[in-house]
Amino acid sequence: MPPIPIRVGIVGLGLVSTAHLKGYRTHPRAEVAAVCDLDRDRAVRFAAEHGIGAGQPSAGVYTDYATMLAEADLDMVDIATPTYLHAPMTQQAAEAGLHVHCEKPFCRTVGEGLRACEAARRHGVILGVGETYVFLTSHRKARELIEAGEIGRPRQVRQRHGAWLERSTPRIPTGPADRTWRIDGARSGGGDYPWIFDHAVHFYASAEYFMLDTPIASVHAVAARQAQASEAAAGHGAPNGGRGAAHDPYRAAEVDIPIITWTYEDAACQGVWMRAERLNGTYDHYCGFSTVIIGESGMIEVLGEGGHNLMWEGRQVHLVLHRQGKESVAFRFDEGGDDVWQSDIAYYSQGHVNQVHALVDAILAGEKAPYAGEDGVRAVRCTLATIRSAREDRVVRVDEVGEGWRAY
């Protein structure tokens, strides 16, 4: 008799749902048994296209989350809804006795995230947060090299953010046309800084990952006013009229955070993130997300989401290891390229596939999620400290952000 699969229900059929689906469908012990979306036509199409519901019309299709939790025969839910629904839906699923895979940012306040984590513990379910940056093949290789001592003790993380350039035709659906929740202060969770709130959780998760899980202690954000930026940021000649990706609603904002610095709880370690792309009217030859990790005896350059233009000996590479007194070594990770970005780094979808597989394996083994709810809360706390720093123009300790502090 074949092993019984983990039956999953996906709620929210936007951009990441197809990437998550690939993860479940390529795992030998997982099966997507139900989908839920407010748009019934979208849910029916998604189910039919991917053979969900045993081929019966509308079987396994829901438009109400509570109904799916109550009626579908599930072991786990995958929450891919807008941010303001993440923690409440996680808590509902936990109280229904279901394991959870929840997209990032996990919560809008520390308190709501901790309540969801407590519900998971109380009901004995495993809760994982979809922090894909720690599951990218390139990032995992960097971590492997650091753990092996190839650069000595890591001391500094330098992140840079260039433009995410889209494929002319995405290979997966990029979601519904109405994505205005992403720029709404309350629904996004970010107040005046929705872009930062949506994305900085990635930056902090990877910053701690590359520093071998040393927690970040304090942050200092450099705020900029739109009047200080170039005309390109205001939409005069910038690609997409000063927008980010065509499938998202971001535009050059009146306030921006182009630079963030931080210290770790180990006082010998520091980090910095710098943004130069069309949304803040600047240009960086390096596309997407990239990181340099500086150690005591070497350094690593590595590409992340949307990454491109890391050159070594005249060719595009994805990671370069430099060591004192030794030859440098370059790596490529050819996984079919990205489904959305012009990049060989497969954030969509291989990164999400890695993430889903890791969580399913943890559930099967009865182990803690490799990136758990508490980890997601911590990344949000660091992000809220960043917004508070930008507002108050000072260094903010991460532990200053209490359970009720919010950006909106």
ABEGO torsion letter per residue (X at the ends): XBBBBBBBBBBEABAAAAAAAAAAAABAABBBABBBBABAAAAAAAAAAAGBGGGBBGBGBBABAAAAAAABBBABBBBABBAAAAAAAAAAAAAAGBBBBBBOBABABAAAAAAAAAAAAAAGBBBBBBBAAAABAAAAAAAAAAAAGAAEBBABBBBBBBBBBBBABBABBAEBABAAAAABAAAAGAEABAAAAAAAAAAAAAAAAAAGGBBBABBBBBBBBAAABBAAAAGBGBBGGGBBBAABABBBBABBBABBBBBBABAABBBBBBBBBAAAGBBBABBEBBBBBBBAAEBBBBBBBGBBGBBBGGBBBABBBBBBGBBBBBBBBBAGEBAABBBABBAOAAAAAAAAAAAAAAAAAGBBBABBAAAAAAAAAAAAAAAAAAAAGBBBBAAABBAABBAX
